[in-house]
Amino acid sequence: MTQAEPRAQTLKNTIDALAHLLPAQGPISIFIHHNTLHALEDLRFEDAVVRAAGQLGTEPFLPEARYRDKLATGRIRAADVETLLREQLGARAGHPVAATGSRFELWRAVALIGIPDAAGRELRWILDETDALAGRRPLWHACLQAVARAGAPTPAEAPAPVRHRDWLNAVHGIDVDAWFHPPLIRFLAGYLDQGLAQWSIPGRARGIHGCFLELYSTALAAQCGAWARTLPRIVDEDRKAGRGALDSIAHSLAALDVADAEWPAYLGAELLALRGWAGIVRQIEERPDRVPARDIMVTLRGYLAVRLLFERAALDEARRAIGFTGPLAGLRPMLRAARPEPPVRSAADRAWPLFHVAKLRGLDAPQVDQWTAAQVAELESELRDIDGFARRRILHQSFERTIRYRFYDALVQHAPRPETPAPAFQAIFCLDEREESIRRHLEEVDPGCETFGAAGFFNVAMYHQGATDAHPRPLCPVAIRPDHYVAEIEEGADRLAGRSRRLGRRAAGFLGYNVHLGSRRAVRGALLMTLFGWLSLVPLILRVVFPWLSSKWAGDHDSRRRTRLLLDRPGAPTAPPAIGSHSGFTVREMADIVRRVLEDVGAAHRLAPLVLVVGHGSISLNNPHESAHDCGACGGGRGGPNARACAQMANDPRVRDLLAAEGLGIDPRTWFVGAQRNTCNNNVTFFDEDRVPSHVAALFARAGEALEVARRREAHERCRRFDAVPRWYPPIAALAHVQGRAADLAQPRPEYGHATNAFCFVGRRARTRGLFLDRRAFLVSYDPDRDADGAILARMMAAAVPVVAGISLEYYFSYVDQTGYGCGTKLPHNVTALLGVMDGAQSDLRTGLPWQMVEIHEPSRLAIVVEAPRERLWRVVEQNPAIARLVRNRWIWLACLDPGTATLWERRDEGFVEHTATGRLPIVTGDSSDWYQGKRGFLAPVSIVPGSAA
Amino acid sequence: MTPLAWLVLVGVGSPAALFAILAAASLIAPAAPPLRRPFTARREQWTARIAGAFIAASFVALSLAIAVNGSATRLLSYGDWSASREGGIAIEFLVDRLSLAFAALSAAICGVVSAFSNRYLHRERGYNRYFVLLAMFVTGMLLVALAGNVAVLFIGWELVGLSSALLVGFFHERPAPVSNALRVLSVYRISDAAMLSAAVMLRSIAGTDSLALLFSGGIGAVSTVGLTETSATIIAVLLIVAVAGKSALLPFSSWLPRAMEGPTPSSAVYYGSLSIHAGCFLLLRSAPLLEHAAGARIFAGALGLATAIFAAIATRVQSDVKSSLAFAALTQVGIIIVEISLGWYTLAFIHIVGHACFRLLQFLSAPNVLHDLHGMEDAIGDRPHAPSWTERLLSERVRRRVFLVALERGFLDSILDRVIVGPFTSIARRLSNIDRRLCNAVMPGDD
């Protein structure tokens, strides 16, 4: 007993340590963008992606051919590749390599032209059937002879299989995973189900492992498949012995003869075999509050125990199939002895890259004949250094550099627009890159306005329960657990109308639920189908053939109710709310929130008479990933309530008094209005419009009109990226088009979300106003002149950088490997357990983003440019370990724009390096549409100056 | 030709023409540079427009045909496809209210699905392939609906089956869709074999393969062609096996959830809406034969009832939306079969129409399930609890057993594997060994 306990503890620690290998995506209805390889952030980006490629079988970069296409089209500049190579090779660049010229020349040729990968039969076919050797046969023979002179190749170390399953697969081609994964997935999905199935699994409270033991210990379980003969016996034995999950794992590992030292490798491979499912198990284990089901007890060790029991049964059968009579423990040693020798690289395989090097470097057969054995060995070793991964790495870095430098160039060359001395109105948007375009359009429509960008929860961290919501929902960055609970209530004289509306809603809800349920029942279903089935043709045709019309009708009936947000902490002590520790905020807390927002964006001292606070969210149909389009700073929720709360707080006279006493005076005539923009159909909803005082009514009307025009133009700009929209599409039809998309059941791309994001600018809007950034830049407002100690910068970076880096990196990975990191095409997706999607009938739970969301993306790490003195910026970064790690290990690029001048420094390993602009920033006269109209692909930044008529 | 004959010809001919055009475009595409580029929105638009126009034409023609035909039953003959002394294969359509209505419904549903798919499959590799298969499917469905003889019926039946299997395997770069497509195809082959046997028997006994007498002549007609009750029962049972394969009745039900591999709209139109009802429709058509074969009728009823009960339980435990809908659809299909066996033909037909429309919508909006359930929860004010008396009545022990059986879909897969697939492959393996040995004996040395 005394020995067993530390052993169980070791096992538990091992499992906990391995859990970081799993995808960290939670339930799909609260989608939070995060760095897919968050666990590897301690490594340099370039090393981490290669490490992950080895562990997960994923791609670190795009395929080499894609980069070659980009080279051909000028999206990658050869000059950038050369510069990068010189930087990376340093002093080694000039050394000659094996009589092929300098190392730089060799690498340059290999990186820019490449060496086609071919070996074995494929190579034989190429040599026999294509004209790859045309006119160069002597050279080819010279290369073959050079290889022969060089002697035996260094044998390649093939990684040894780990699991029994891997050994069986390598030696006998038997894949036991394919046998037991289907029932394992069915059981697991059934256990984790959050309400899709009508019956919940019996014995759910016993935990994954306990529930499994009860369910599968009957003789029936042997029918799970031809492989499951011994399953009931194995399960029953576990149950009779009364083992817990950890004991069961230890027992299974012992039965499989896995030594303690091998635990991490073996269990790691087990976890990764179905990493999506294992990942969601881990997520629920860590945050059970994120799922509605309360009666489940989810542990990763429970899952592992079940998995190993299944696996033992399958291995038993596999052992019989290959005629091995010994115990399972002896299976691996037996297979190890039977493993075939890895094939030796043939002379042709080795000569092929040499042949290409000779060709690239312009060598002929006599010159190759001069190569000594040592030179061939040197060349081969050099070529291993610049293998496919290395070539793709260099090309990728050049690709990113091209994108990034264009942004830097634009920032240093764009003439700052002086701030309007007295702006007519101001609008604070989320820093989201999708707001870049609407801000630009708004400023173009009404040059008298001023816009700002801030993290879209506007510093209001709360659980919010809307008047029509069944449950409260956290609206704040995922790292924060809110204390405050805020409810929205219906109010006004029309209490009776409100009541009948509520009853109507309830009735509609019950009707919908009963149709949902009844359609799955036998008798009720038969009645329903026979009597009313044909009626469904109406919504079917409406939704599919006329989506825009149905969006019109759906939108009309929801906007009539008047609601209020209960922000105040109740005077008398009341019962604590259902969730969070307080209802509402104290005046003190509100004042702090308002102060922080205004200081962050640098508007505290220069408020206009009207300030709009605009949050955002997205509503779409038939889209399991709907929540991924919502506001990242609101934890995958919709930020309207936060904007509304922030505005309401700023309008509160008590808050203003408190702030005035602390030196932040807000003109009594200034008014704040909260709003929400739906980034999918571009609808803008204002909150508490009826409270707008009469003296700002005219201004509010002006702002409303400007926003109306801006949202139409923004829709038009967005349409240019939709392939199904013709290039000549008129602005007037664009709004209806995006509204139709949002209401269309058949539309897998309601919007493109964060796709194409690439930059982030932290600084004054003056530096970017009038700069066309193609919806690619997160824009955070920051006034470097009012933050001498860097405190504002520090808290702002702490809130914003993890969110934007997470978005950027998730898009990077989902694009670079759409099946390994992303979840592939949406078309066969199958919502499972209300937690995630599977491909088709059954598969691993698919994490990451679907192809339809990322298809127009350009995978490049985010380039963050901060307008601040270098010392201040670096101090802030170094004080925040999470950000420092991202910057040091190049998961993001950081640059510094000098506040006074047009100098920009990029942070490299050696420190801040000044950037020299290479291109010239074009100037377009008119408005944004003069630049984007009729164009489909990526657009370079340009300065847009208003036409002379203005 | 009469106007009715023209209308039916346009109704069936335009999807067939669509199939020919799209398939030809696929074949020519590699050689024709303007068609070669994959993701052109223009080409997609043209495909969608042509598909929409042809299917709409078919629907309009068939609707007009309903009006023109009234309640008459007619056999329209379009000549022989092949002829021989023993009688050839004639192109014949049997037109009555039932067949025209089902054909028009199929065309309408496929039209909606084609509009849906145009946007859903936008920029997808295989866009054109999808529409080729959809056109193949519509053609097949219309042939099944309107067939006037067994040959035409069989061609339609095969087109439906083939396009179904190919769409299950639409994402052929992953292994699961391909193996599931093969599974579906092999069950269909059993069904086809049963149908072919029925046709051969019918022809050898009755001397004709025309369905006119069989489908619409009533009991008297069936007996006039010389069918005894025994032979009628055998033919009917064979037909029921064919129906069971196509409509996923027991014991073949396990292929249905496996078929959910294709793009959502293809799952919707096949397994929610049309293909799943093809079997029901065939049974409905053969009602006069069934009435002549009491044993077969009871067999069909029992099969339908068992399927409905099994599927109703299975759907309650499925935790992914597509399997849940698949078994829900199967429940209704089972009930429809029961209705047919009880002789409630009109009710069965209305049930088919209602179910096809409703389930299509439900399948098409399957990815919306999170949004829908969330909306209902908000409207009701809390998570609705489904009161399940079946669950409360059973003891924990029984409940666990039932749950496991339902979760594992009645273990039908492993039973089929053991009873049919295992023996079959072992025979095949033995034959292959014999073959190899023979070859080695004739041509030694070459493996």
Interface residues (C-beta under 8 A of the other chain):
Chain A: I28 S29 P183 R186 F187 A189 G190 L192 D193 G195 L196 A197 Q198 W199 I201 P202 G203 E214 L215 Y216 T218 L220 A221 Q223 C224 G225 A226 A228 P292 T468 D469 A470 H471 R505 R506 A508 G509 F510 G512 Y513 H516 L517 S519 R520 R521 A522 G525 A526 L528 M529 T530 L531 F532 G533 W534 L535 S536 L537 P539 L540 I541 R543 V544 V545 L621 N622 N623 P624 E626 D723 A724 D744 L745 A746 Q747 P748 R749 T825 K826 L827 P828 H829 N830 V831 T832 A833 L834 M838 D839 G840 A841 Q842 S843 Q852 E855
Chain B: F39 A41 E44 Q45 V112 A115 F116 S117 N118 R119 Y120 L121 H122 R123 E124 F170 F171 R174 A176 P177 N180 P257 R258 A259 M260 E261 G262 P263 T264 P265 A308 I309 A312 T315 R316 V317 Q318 S319 D320 V321 K322 S323 S324 L325 F327 A328 T331 Q332 G334 I335 L347 I350 H351 V353 G354 H355 A356 C357 F358 R359 L360 L361 Q362 L364 S365 A366 P367 N368 V369 L370 H371 D372 L373 H374 G375 M376 E377 D378 A379 I380 G381 D382 R383 P384 A386 S388 E391 E396 R399 R400 R401 F403 L404 V405 A406 L407 E408 F411 D413 S414 I415 D417 R418 G422
